[in-house]
Amino acid sequence: MDKKHLCPCSSSATLLRHISHNRIYWFCSRCHQEMPDLVNILDTRLTEQNNLATQALREVAIQERTRVIIPKKLPQPIALV
């Protein structure tokens, strides 16, 4: 399913994809202005946040695997009779 790119100024207008001067941009036929592609901006930010969260979870898992557990109280030696 394609994502619908809507104009942030007039939410009912669909943005038109244009290519000019070796770059791609979005144009609103109602506002007659170049508009940011908010769908891709949001997707990029969510992906970055997901990657950071995944990296943090991996680091915690590595720390848990390599953590040395030191007992709070050492056991008393057993006296041999």
N, C-alpha and C positions, 0 to 999 in steps of 0.2 A: 504494500500500500504506500503510495506516495504521500509525502508530507505536504500539507497545504501551506504555502508561504503567503501570509497576510500582511498588509501594510499596517505598521504600528499606529499611524495617524488615523486612517479610516479602515477599521478592522474588517469591513465588508469587501474591500478591494483586494484582489489577488495580485501579488507581485509578479512581474514578468522578468524572466532571466535574460540579461543582455551581455554581449561580449563586445568589448571595444578597447582598443589600445592594449591588446594582450592581457586583459583582465576581465573577470566576470563580476557583474554587479546586478542588483535587483532594482527594478524601476516600477513605480506605481503609476498606472495609467490615469488614476483619479487625481492624485496630488501633482503629477508631472514632475516628480523628483526621484532622485536615487535614494534608496532606502537600505538600511542594514538588514542582513538576513538573520533575524532573531532566532529562527529555528535552529540554524547551525551553530550560532553563538551559544545557545542554551545547551545543545547536545555536546559541544566541546567542553563546556564548564562541568557538566555532569560527568562526562568521561574522565576529566582530570580529577575530580573529587573522588570518583570511584577508584581510580588508579592509586591515589594517595591513601585511601582507606585500605585497599588491598595490600599495599606496601607496608603500612603500619601493622596490619594483622600478621603479615609474614614475619616482621621483625619481632613481634611479641612471641610468636610461635618458636622462633629460633632461640630467643632468650629463655623461654620455658624449657626447651630441650637441653640447653647447655647450662642451666642453673644448677649449682651444687647445693644440695640440701644439707645444712649443718644442724645437727640436733641441738635443741636448746639445753638439754642436760645430758651429759655423757653418762653412759651406764657404769655402775660401780663394778670394779673387777671382782671376779668370783674367787673366793679363797679356796685353795686346794688343801684338803686335810690329809 
